[in-house]
Amino acid sequence: MPELLKHARTLRGRIASILLDRACANPTKAQRSYLLRLLRRNAATAFGRAHGFSCIRSEADFRSRVPVREYEDFRPFVERIIASERNVLTAEEPFMLALTSGTTSEPKYIPVTRTLQHETASLMAVWLYRAERDHRGLLNQSSVGIVSRAVEGHANGIPYGSTSGLIYKNIPAFVRRAYAVPYIVSEIDDYDARYFATARFALARKVSFIATPNPSTLLRLAEVVAENQEGLIRAVHDGTLGAEIKQREIRAQLSSMLRPDPLRARELERVIKTAGFLRAGDCWRDLLLIGCWTGGSASVKLARLEKFYGRVPLRDLGYLASEGRITVPFEDRTASGIPAIRSGYYEFIAEEEMERADARALSICELEVGRRYSILLTTSGGLYRYKINDIVEVTGFHQGAPLLAFVRKGGEMADITGEKMHVNHFIEAVREVARRFQLTIEQFRAAPDREESRYEIYLELEQQVPLSVLQSEVLPALDRALAKVNVEYEQKRRSKRLSEPRINLMARGWSQREMRRHIQTGRRDTQYKWQILCPEKRAEDEQEITSTVGTGLVPARSVSDTQGQGQALSLQISL
């Protein structure tokens, strides 16, 4: 990239970073100013008139006039937008709809305005500026970004799809040259072919920076590289795609970008001789930083990333969702970030009060370190006091603003007899047991069996573990770990109101098959969300069980005393 353009990019990030820091010095003022400007701008909309935006003079007025809503409460307004009605939620017309999964079978369509897009891009500029400041030369080589398809369809003429994909697709040509993987790869329909093509283009370049939100995407990429090493090297050598892509136009467009590169192919062959396989980290020796989620359930995958990518620094991309970007992390190896207080208005409800109808909403200046809160969003995309059903934790302060870290999705809870188990309880317990017994877990799930008053734990393991060991050592340790992370569970187990959990060993490829079923329904793999805690047992899971371990039980469908599973520790959750 020409030096003048690099300087312009850096200057933009520096200015945005300074403005964010200034806002953090007085977050109460910054939040109030943002809110009142937003309400004035949208006072004449249908939503604004219905809630008296023109009469609101304070945050207290806002809370008294506008009730807390979940997406289903906003759906009628969004449907009016799709029906071509103007000035519904915002005076500025949405130019697209972000598509994401909802709490019902109907997907959520989140309005995206140019202002919201600009705010998101500005926050990414801050992230990049601070990352490049800490990792000199971060963008000196090529970058790899893995995104979803920008446009997946149209709702009465309004495109819907991925906002990150749209940004990636429309980056200026001089910036696009620095990206190893062209956007068009994300439009390949076939799941396997898309990852192969991503690997093919990425391996052909020297890469210094990789970014994609979900670590499971990075793990899948590394596995594709290792599993297809000969075909990938041959494709780089010959200048071919190396994979069959049925979409003729995409195949032709991608093929036109490729040239034979025997020198790079020999470099990749040397990686195999050194590492024993085509290890992603060794293919990109200039890699300075990986940007991905590091908090919540995604943290489980981080140790396995090192197996494929080496000790490359990791920096969380921030708490972001289809509804908007909420935090900007500025240090490696932490999910905590500065709240985007110039790009949204935020309210908080204490975790212990989130189910109460009379719960008090708190402003950003009322938060306490170590406490957890449910968050409400008000954005320039037209969401007002929107309950996103996420839990964040305050980990400290940056100047006067609280540092926020995503913890988990709200509502991910199961209860048999008053123990109130959160998904994080299962994540922590399984992680502890895996560490103690050196188990490599491809995937797991938990579900309550209310008839038997026990929890079913479904495990896909890589290595062979004798069922006798699982029965006599692993299962009791898992039971103790669950009691350790939840005192109510411990009490119910002691009183025998809860029975010992059961471990169900799953057939090889269980988690991949479920992901493929998800993708075959037309949904995006990059937005795939593995459900760790289910409200009840699923028939699809029961059909995949090969052996069951529990008190008084014998192997359910096992023909031997061992069970080999999966490939590696990879809790594939998208937050």
C-alpha positions, 0 to 999 in steps of 0.5 A: 500500500502506498505510504500516503494511503498508509498514513491516511489510514493511520491518521483516521484511526488515531483521530477516532481513538483520541475522540473515543478516549476523550468520551471515556473521560466523561462517559455520562456526558458522552452517552447523554449527548449521543442519546439526545442527538439520536432522538432529535434526529428521529423524532418525526419517525413513526416510532419517535412520534409514538413515544414522544421523542420530541418531548424527551429531555433526559435519560429519565424521560427516555426510560419512562416513555420507551419500554424495553423491547426484544426483537419480536417487539420490533418485528412489526416495525421492521416488517413495515420497513420491508413493506416500503414504508418510510420514516418508521424507526429512523429518518435515515432509510436503512440500505440493508438488513443484517440477517441473524438467527432469532429466538424463534424459527423466523430469522431476525432482520436488523436495519442497517443505516449508513450512519450505523455502518460509518460508526462500525467502520470508525470503531474498526479503525480504532481497533486496527490503529491500536493493534498496529501500534502494538504490533509494528508491521502488522499490515506490511504483508497480506491479511486474511479475513474470513467473512460471510456472504454480503447479500444472501437475498432481498426482502421486497428489494432491500438486500439482506445478509452480512454487514461485515461481508458487505464492508469486505466486498466494497473495500477500495481496490488499493486496499483489496490488493492487500487481502489474500482471500478475495471476497468472491470466495465467500459466495461459494455455496459448497461448504468444503469448497469454500474452505479449500478455496480460502486455504488455497488463496491464503497459502499463496501469500505471505500473511501478517494478520488474520481476522475472523470473529469465531476461533472455530473458523480458524481451527477449521481453516487449519484443519483443511490446510492439514487434511488437504496439504498435497492438493493445496501445494499442487494447486499453488505450484500449478496455479490452479484452484485445486477444487471443484467449484460448481458455480461457473462464474465464480470458478472463472473469476477465481481462476483468472486471479491465479498464477503458477508459483513453484517457489511458494510450493517448495516453501510449503513442502519444507513446512511439511518436512519440518513440522510433519504436516502443513501447519498453518502457523509455519506457512505464515512465518510473518504472522504477527497477530490473530484477531478473534473472540477470546472471551465467553465460551470461545476461550475454550478453543484458544489452547488448540489454536496454538497447536496450529498457529503457534504462539501468535498473539491474539487480540479479541475483536470486541463484543460485536453483533449484527445489532452493532459493535459494542466494545473495542479491546485494546490489549492482547489476550483479554475480552475486555474492551472500551465501550463504544460510547460515541456509537450507541447508548447503553443501559444495564440491568444487574444479572440477578434482576434481569428476569424481574419486570420491575428491574431498574436500568442503570446508566454506564456510570453506575456499573461496578467492577466484578458485577455482571449485567444484561445490556440494552442497546439504543443505536442509529440503526433504529433499535431503542432499549433493545434487549439483546439478551447478552451478559457482560462483566465489568473488569475495570475502568478505562479513564472514567468508562467501565471495561466490558467483557462478553460473558455469555448469552442470557437465558442459557439456563436449565433447571430440574429442581431449583439448581439453575444451571447456566451454560458457563457452569458446564463449560467450566466443569468440562474444561476442568475435567478435560484438563485433569484427564488430558481429554481432547474434546471435539465438541460437547453438549448438555441437556436435562433429563427431567424424568431421571432428574439428571443431566445428559452430557454428550461428548465427542472425543478424539482419543480412545478412553476405556469406558471403565476409566470414564465410569470410575474416574472421569464421570465422578470428577465431572460431577464434582466439577459441576458441584464446584461451579454451582452451589445449588447443584451441590446441595441438590446432589447431596440431598439426592434430588439430582442424580449423577449425570451421564456421559454419552460418547458420540459417533465420530463427526457428530458435530460436523454433521450437525453443522452441515445440516445447519448449512444445508438449511441455507444459513451461513456457516460463519454465523453458526452457533453451536448450542452447548446447553439445550432445554431438553434432550434432542432426538438427533443427539440420541441417535448419535450415541455410541456408548453411555456411561453412568451409575448402574449402566452398561455400554449402550451400543458399544462393541468394545471397551474403548471409543475413538472420536473426533479430532480436537478440542473445539467448542464451536460456539458463535457469540 
